[in-house]
């Protein structure tokens, strides 16, 4: 079976973390020519009572920020795509959603 065109593999990654330093480490591990896009920051605010039995006016307020980044990699070699996915396994505190696809250029 022979192809008259080329296969191009594309890896799309959506990353999120509460720690901005860990996301910057992810971007440092990527090649310098790699483009990425910072997405919006999810902010979740919540309030807790300091004392469950007594003073109801005494409350603490907290917020959790989740920073997100999107980048994609295109390559003719599937080994390059697997290398990028392998790098993602070494990151702490970073959740990643990975989508790998291929397209035929004819």
N, C-alpha and C positions, 0 to 999 in steps of 0.2 A: 504494500500500500504506500503510495508516494503522494506527497502534497506539492502543489505548485506554488504555495505561499508559505508564510511563516506563522507559527503559533506565538502569541504574545500572552504571557501570564501577568495577571494583575492582582495585587494584594492590597485590600483596603483595610485600614485599622482605625477603630474608634477607641480612644483611651480615655480613662477618667480616673481621677485620684483626688483625695482630700488634701494631699501634700503636694504643693506646687514644685518642690525640689525634686521629687521623684519623677515628675513629668519632664522636667528640664534634663534630668539624667537620661531619660528615654530619647529625647531629641539630640543629646550629645552623642549617643551611640549610633545614630543614623549617619549616613554619608553627608558630607557638607553640601552637596548639590541637591539634597532631598528637600522638597517643599512640604510644608505642613501648614495647617490652618488651626488657629485657636478657636474653639467654639465657646458658646456662652457659659457662664458660671451658674450652676444650680445652687441656690441658697435656700436652706431649710431652717426655719426658725421655730423654736419650741420653748415652752415655759414650764417650769417645775415648781411645785410648792416646797418650801424649805422644811416645813414641819407638817406631816400628814394629819396630826391631831389638833394642833393649836391654831396659830395665827394664819388666817387665810389670805391676808394682805401681803405677807412676806413671801416673795416669789423670786426665783432666779431665771433669767432669760439667757438662752444659748442660741447659737447659729452654727450650722455646718455648711461649709462651702465645698463644692465639688467642681474642680477644674477639668475641662475636657479638651482633647486635641484630636484632630483627624489628619491622617496622611495616607498616601498611596504610593505603591512601588510597582513599576512595570519592568518586565525583563523577558528576554527570550529564553533564559535558562531557568528551569524550575528549581535548581539548586540555590540560586540567589534568593528566591522567594522563601524557601525553607530556612535559609540562614537568617532572614529577617524574623520569621516566626520563632526561630530558636532563641534569638536575642530577647524576645518578649517574655520568655519563660524565666529569665533571670531577674526580672524587676519585682521589687517588693512594693506593696501598697498601691499597685496600679492594676486596674481592671481593664481588660482589653477584649474587644469584639473584633474578630478577624473574618474577612470574607475574601476567599480566593476564587478567581475565575480566569478563564482563558478565552481568547477570541482568535479567530482565524483571519489573517490578512492575506487576501488573494489577489 
